[in-house]
Amino acid sequence: MSALRHFLLAEDDELDAELALRAFKRSNLVNEIHLVPDGIEAMSHLETCLERGEPLPAVVLLDIKMPRQDGLATLKVIKAHPRLSHLPVVMLTSSREHGDMLVSYKDGVNAYIVKPIEQNAFIDVIRALGLFWGVVNRLPDD
């Protein structure tokens, strides 16, 4: 597949979203970042990609605690969908709850990352995440 895939970031916290976008930019990644505020909007974006025959994201980044539809519910919907179940999903969350982590992995998450509190550490995590999912990882053609 020749098209560069975008990243889908579902994050309701404006500061965390801004920090993530800044970190992606500093990483010199050219992948577009599509930001949505909750799981409902994330699913809408994915369904639109399918309907239009557009490339799906390289990775879906989900916060757990979001309004309307949280990350755990969104993960279940993605992994149950016959045309989306192969998508990599990463929980990018402030939740250190053991139960959230267990449910995430049980339901098919590919990685669980707790957002570092310190800004430079957060930027480093986003940079590494972006390089792995945007450059190193390969997905089958849609």
Phi and psi restraints in degrees (value plus and minus 20) as a CYANA .aco file:
   2 SER   PHI    -113.9   -73.9
   2 SER   PSI     -43.7    -3.7
   3 ALA   PHI     -91.0   -51.0
   3 ALA   PSI     115.7   155.7
   4 LEU   PHI     -95.3   -55.3
   4 LEU   PSI     105.2   145.2
   5 ARG   PHI    -102.4   -62.4
   5 ARG   PSI     126.3   166.3
   6 HIS   PHI    -107.8   -67.8
   6 HIS   PSI     152.2   192.2
   7 PHE   PHI    -129.5   -89.5
   7 PHE   PSI     121.7   161.7
   8 LEU   PHI    -128.6   -88.6
   8 LEU   PSI      97.8   137.8
   9 LEU   PHI    -133.5   -93.5
   9 LEU   PSI      95.4   135.4
  10 ALA   PHI    -123.0   -83.0
  10 ALA   PSI      86.2   126.2
  11 GLU   PHI    -168.4  -128.4
  11 GLU   PSI     103.6   143.6
  12 ASP   PHI    -113.5   -73.5
  12 ASP   PSI     -37.1     2.9
  13 ASP   PHI    -103.2   -63.2
  13 ASP   PSI      96.7   136.7
  14 GLU   PHI     -81.5   -41.5
  14 GLU   PSI     -59.6   -19.6
  15 LEU   PHI     -85.9   -45.9
  15 LEU   PSI     -66.7   -26.7
  16 ASP   PHI     -82.3   -42.3
  16 ASP   PSI     -59.6   -19.6
  17 ALA   PHI     -84.2   -44.2
  17 ALA   PSI     -64.2   -24.2
  18 GLU   PHI     -82.7   -42.7
  18 GLU   PSI     -64.3   -24.3
  19 LEU   PHI     -81.9   -41.9
  19 LEU   PSI     -62.2   -22.2
  20 ALA   PHI     -84.0   -44.0
  20 ALA   PSI     -65.2   -25.2
  21 LEU   PHI     -82.2   -42.2
  21 LEU   PSI     -61.4   -21.4
  22 ARG   PHI     -83.6   -43.6
  22 ARG   PSI     -62.0   -22.0
  23 ALA   PHI     -84.7   -44.7
  23 ALA   PSI     -61.5   -21.5
  24 PHE   PHI     -81.0   -41.0
  24 PHE   PSI     -62.4   -22.4
  25 LYS   PHI     -82.8   -42.8
  25 LYS   PSI     -64.0   -24.0
  26 ARG   PHI     -85.1   -45.1
  26 ARG   PSI     -42.7    -2.7
  27 SER   PHI     -99.3   -59.3
  27 SER   PSI     -23.4    16.6
  28 ASN   PHI      41.0    81.0
  28 ASN   PSI       5.5    45.5
  29 LEU   PHI     -99.4   -59.4
  29 LEU   PSI     120.9   160.9
  30 VAL   PHI    -118.8   -78.8
  30 VAL   PSI     -19.7    20.3
  31 ASN   PHI     -83.2   -43.2
  31 ASN   PSI     114.9   154.9
  32 GLU   PHI     -90.9   -50.9
  32 GLU   PSI     123.1   163.1
  33 ILE   PHI    -129.1   -89.1
  33 ILE   PSI      99.6   139.6
  34 HIS   PHI    -120.4   -80.4
  34 HIS   PSI      93.9   133.9
  35 LEU   PHI    -119.6   -79.6
  35 LEU   PSI     110.2   150.2
  36 VAL   PHI    -150.2  -110.2
  36 VAL   PSI     134.5   174.5
  37 PRO   PHI    -108.3   -68.3
  37 PRO   PSI     -27.1    12.9
  38 ASP   PHI    -186.3  -146.3
  38 ASP   PSI     155.7   195.7
  39 GLY   PHI     -86.6   -46.6
  39 GLY   PSI     -51.5   -11.5
  40 ILE   PHI     -82.2   -42.2
  40 ILE   PSI     -66.5   -26.5
  41 GLU   PHI     -87.6   -47.6
  41 GLU   PSI     -54.4   -14.4
  42 ALA   PHI     -82.3   -42.3
  42 ALA   PSI     -66.3   -26.3
  43 MET   PHI     -85.5   -45.5
  43 MET   PSI     -57.8   -17.8
  44 SER   PHI     -80.3   -40.3
  44 SER   PSI     -63.2   -23.2
  45 HIS   PHI     -82.6   -42.6
  45 HIS   PSI     -65.0   -25.0
  46 LEU   PHI     -84.6   -44.6
  46 LEU   PSI     -62.2   -22.2
  47 GLU   PHI     -83.7   -43.7
  47 GLU   PSI     -58.5   -18.5
  48 THR   PHI     -83.1   -43.1
  48 THR   PSI     -62.5   -22.5
  49 CYS   PHI     -77.8   -37.8
  49 CYS   PSI     -65.6   -25.6
  50 LEU   PHI     -83.4   -43.4
  50 LEU   PSI     -66.5   -26.5
  51 GLU   PHI     -82.6   -42.6
  51 GLU   PSI     -57.5   -17.5
  52 ARG   PHI    -109.5   -69.5
  52 ARG   PSI     -24.3    15.7
  53 GLY   PHI      50.2    90.2
  53 GLY   PSI       5.4    45.4
  54 GLU   PHI    -106.8   -66.8
  54 GLU   PSI     136.6   176.6
  55 PRO   PHI     -81.4   -41.4
  55 PRO   PSI     121.2   161.2
  56 LEU   PHI     -97.4   -57.4
  56 LEU   PSI     142.6   182.6
  57 PRO   PHI     -83.2   -43.2
  57 PRO   PSI     135.6   175.6
  58 ALA   PHI     -87.8   -47.8
  58 ALA   PSI     -52.1   -12.1
  59 VAL   PHI    -178.4  -138.4
  59 VAL   PSI     128.2   168.2
  60 VAL   PHI    -128.6   -88.6
  60 VAL   PSI     101.8   141.8
  61 LEU   PHI    -124.8   -84.8
  61 LEU   PSI      99.0   139.0
  62 LEU   PHI    -138.3   -98.3
  62 LEU   PSI     110.9   150.9
  63 ASP   PHI    -100.4   -60.4
  63 ASP   PSI     130.6   170.6
  64 ILE   PHI     -99.9   -59.9
  64 ILE   PSI     -70.5   -30.5
  65 LYS   PHI    -111.3   -71.3
  65 LYS   PSI      79.4   119.4
  66 MET   PHI    -156.0  -116.0
  66 MET   PSI     134.7   174.7
  67 PRO   PHI     -91.2   -51.2
  67 PRO   PSI     146.6   186.6
  68 ARG   PHI      43.3    83.3
  68 ARG   PSI     -83.0   -43.0
  69 GLN   PHI    -161.6  -121.6
  69 GLN   PSI      99.5   139.5
  70 ASP   PHI     -99.6   -59.6
  70 ASP   PSI     156.2   196.2
  71 GLY   PHI     -85.9   -45.9
  71 GLY   PSI     -56.0   -16.0
  72 LEU   PHI     -85.0   -45.0
  72 LEU   PSI     -63.2   -23.2
  73 ALA   PHI     -86.2   -46.2
  73 ALA   PSI     -59.0   -19.0
  74 THR   PHI     -85.9   -45.9
  74 THR   PSI     -61.4   -21.4
  75 LEU   PHI     -76.6   -36.6
  75 LEU   PSI     -65.6   -25.6
  76 LYS   PHI     -80.6   -40.6
  76 LYS   PSI     -62.9   -22.9
  77 VAL   PHI     -84.5   -44.5
  77 VAL   PSI     -63.9   -23.9
  78 ILE   PHI     -82.2   -42.2
  78 ILE   PSI     -69.1   -29.1
  79 LYS   PHI     -90.9   -50.9
  79 LYS   PSI     -40.0     0.0
  80 ALA   PHI    -108.4   -68.4
  80 ALA   PSI     -33.1     6.9
  81 HIS   PHI    -100.8   -60.8
  81 HIS   PSI     105.8   145.8
  82 PRO   PHI     -81.4   -41.4
  82 PRO   PSI     -47.1    -7.1
  83 ARG   PHI    -121.6   -81.6
  83 ARG   PSI     -20.9    19.1
  84 LEU   PHI    -140.5  -100.5
  84 LEU   PSI     -31.8     8.2
  85 SER   PHI     -80.2   -40.2
  85 SER   PSI     -42.2    -2.2
  86 HIS   PHI    -102.9   -62.9
  86 HIS   PSI     -30.8     9.2
  87 LEU   PHI     -85.0   -45.0
  87 LEU   PSI     115.8   155.8
  88 PRO   PHI     -89.2   -49.2
  88 PRO   PSI     114.6   154.6
  89 VAL   PHI    -146.6  -106.6
  89 VAL   PSI     110.2   150.2
  90 VAL   PHI    -139.6   -99.6
  90 VAL   PSI     107.2   147.2
  91 MET   PHI    -100.3   -60.3
  91 MET   PSI     100.3   140.3
  92 LEU   PHI    -138.8   -98.8
  92 LEU   PSI      76.2   116.2
  93 THR   PHI    -161.2  -121.2
  93 THR   PSI     141.1   181.1
  94 SER   PHI    -110.7   -70.7
  94 SER   PSI     -25.6    14.4
  95 SER   PHI     -93.5   -53.5
  95 SER   PSI     102.1   142.1
  96 ARG   PHI    -122.0   -82.0
  96 ARG   PSI     -10.2    29.8
  97 GLU   PHI     -85.7   -45.7
  97 GLU   PSI     104.8   144.8
  98 HIS   PHI     -77.6   -37.6
  98 HIS   PSI     -59.7   -19.7
  99 GLY   PHI     -82.5   -42.5
  99 GLY   PSI     -59.8   -19.8
 100 ASP   PHI     -82.7   -42.7
 100 ASP   PSI     -61.3   -21.3
 101 MET   PHI     -85.5   -45.5
 101 MET   PSI     -65.5   -25.5
 102 LEU   PHI     -81.2   -41.2
 102 LEU   PSI     -65.7   -25.7
 103 VAL   PHI     -83.1   -43.1
 103 VAL   PSI     -61.7   -21.7
 104 SER   PHI     -78.4   -38.4
 104 SER   PSI     -69.5   -29.5
 105 TYR   PHI     -88.7   -48.7
 105 TYR   PSI     -57.1   -17.1
 106 LYS   PHI     -81.0   -41.0
 106 LYS   PSI     -56.6   -16.6
 107 ASP   PHI    -110.0   -70.0
 107 ASP   PSI     -14.0    26.0
 108 GLY   PHI      84.0   124.0
 108 GLY   PSI      -4.9    35.1
 109 VAL   PHI     -84.5   -44.5
 109 VAL   PSI     127.0   167.0
 110 ASN   PHI    -109.8   -69.8
 110 ASN   PSI     -43.5    -3.5
 111 ALA   PHI    -180.3  -140.3
 111 ALA   PSI     132.2   172.2
 112 TYR   PHI    -148.2  -108.2
 112 TYR   PSI      93.2   133.2
 113 ILE   PHI    -139.7   -99.7
 113 ILE   PSI     103.2   143.2
 114 VAL   PHI    -106.8   -66.8
 114 VAL   PSI     105.8   145.8
 115 LYS   PHI     -83.2   -43.2
 115 LYS   PSI     103.8   143.8
 116 PRO   PHI     -85.3   -45.3
 116 PRO   PSI     127.3   167.3
 117 ILE   PHI     -94.7   -54.7
 117 ILE   PSI     -58.6   -18.6
 118 GLU   PHI     -94.4   -54.4
 118 GLU   PSI     112.0   152.0
 119 GLN   PHI     -79.1   -39.1
 119 GLN   PSI     -66.1   -26.1
 120 ASN   PHI     -85.8   -45.8
 120 ASN   PSI     -56.5   -16.5
 121 ALA   PHI     -86.0   -46.0
 121 ALA   PSI     -59.2   -19.2
 122 PHE   PHI     -82.2   -42.2
 122 PHE   PSI     -64.3   -24.3
 123 ILE   PHI     -82.3   -42.3
 123 ILE   PSI     -61.4   -21.4
 124 ASP   PHI     -81.5   -41.5
 124 ASP   PSI     -61.5   -21.5
 125 VAL   PHI     -84.1   -44.1
 125 VAL   PSI     -64.9   -24.9
 126 ILE   PHI     -83.9   -43.9
 126 ILE   PSI     -60.6   -20.6
 127 ARG   PHI     -80.2   -40.2
 127 ARG   PSI     -67.9   -27.9
 128 ALA   PHI     -84.5   -44.5
 128 ALA   PSI     -62.8   -22.8
 129 LEU   PHI     -79.6   -39.6
 129 LEU   PSI     -67.3   -27.3
 130 GLY   PHI     -82.5   -42.5
 130 GLY   PSI     -62.3   -22.3
 131 LEU   PHI     -85.3   -45.3
 131 LEU   PSI     -62.0   -22.0
 132 PHE   PHI     -85.5   -45.5
 132 PHE   PSI     -75.4   -35.4
 133 TRP   PHI     -95.9   -55.9
 133 TRP   PSI     -46.2    -6.2
 134 GLY   PHI    -110.8   -70.8
 134 GLY   PSI     -45.5    -5.5
 135 VAL   PHI    -139.2   -99.2
 135 VAL   PSI     -69.8   -29.8
 136 VAL   PHI     -99.4   -59.4
 136 VAL   PSI     -69.3   -29.3
 137 ASN   PHI     -88.5   -48.5
 137 ASN   PSI     125.6   165.6
 138 ARG   PHI    -140.8  -100.8
 138 ARG   PSI     121.2   161.2
 139 LEU   PHI    -137.4   -97.4
 139 LEU   PSI     133.5   173.5
 140 PRO   PHI     -86.6   -46.6
 140 PRO   PSI     135.4   175.4
 141 ASP   PHI     -80.5   -40.5
 141 ASP   PSI     127.7   167.7
